[in-house]
Amino acid sequence: MATTKKSKKISAPIDERETFVSLQKTFADSETNTEEKLHILYELQKADNEIDKLVLLRGELPAEVADLEAQVDACNARIDSLQQVIAQYNDNIAAMNDDIVSLDGEIERYRSQLEKISNSREFDSINKELENLGILRKIDEKKIGESKDAIAENKAAIENVKTKLDVLAIDLEAKNEELARIVESTAKEEKVLTENRDALAAKLDERTLSAYNRIRASVHNHLAVVTVYNGDSCGGCFNTVTPQRLIEVASGKKLVICEHCGRIIVATPSAE
Ligand SMILES: [Zn+2]
């Protein structure tokens, strides 16, 4: 079996329809000249960095608020279900009480019969009935007692959940206020940055922009466009860039992609 020498060309897909090679081709073919486009990419990355900083300022707050809200919802659902259980026990108690009323009626009837008894056999039979009815009555009373205990337990559980809810509500209010304060203090700045960012993005063709977004989303520091670091390294992954590529970067006439991390490497603008 013959081993084919692997091409060193980067053909890793940026997305389903885009590879670095095809992107390089579009980049060169497009109306806007490469130099200008690379500069737009550089500026776009800078604008996105500023927006990222603002989002970072909010930190974990949005996630914390969402988590607290979920806990509040869970507590309310728990209270609802405990209240349903209590309602069921109350229904049971009402049914037992009705049963006791009818048992009492029967007991009353048998007792009045006892007064008109003529023989001992009848006496024994009625007493037996009364005894049975008494047992049934005791069972109902026992069930009522148990239901009342269960209701008390469920009510205590509701109080516990309500105490937890009070703590959550205080926490949630504080976090919401803090978040609102940060958003308000940065809203103006964020609006300006976002408008600037969108204006830059609008200058790029769809394929380049989608590649930029894709690279940005795939790298941990969200840097899709980097400059040369320390004279000969990629500013994104700090791996050495070949001399040939360094020349291409410096010329500003070609889209150069880091062969190690896939980031776009551009020259540092001379004004800076
Ligand atoms: Zn790199």
Residues whose N, C-alpha, C, O or C-beta is under 5 A from the ligand:
A	BS01	ZN	C234 G236 C237 F238 C258 H260 C261 G262
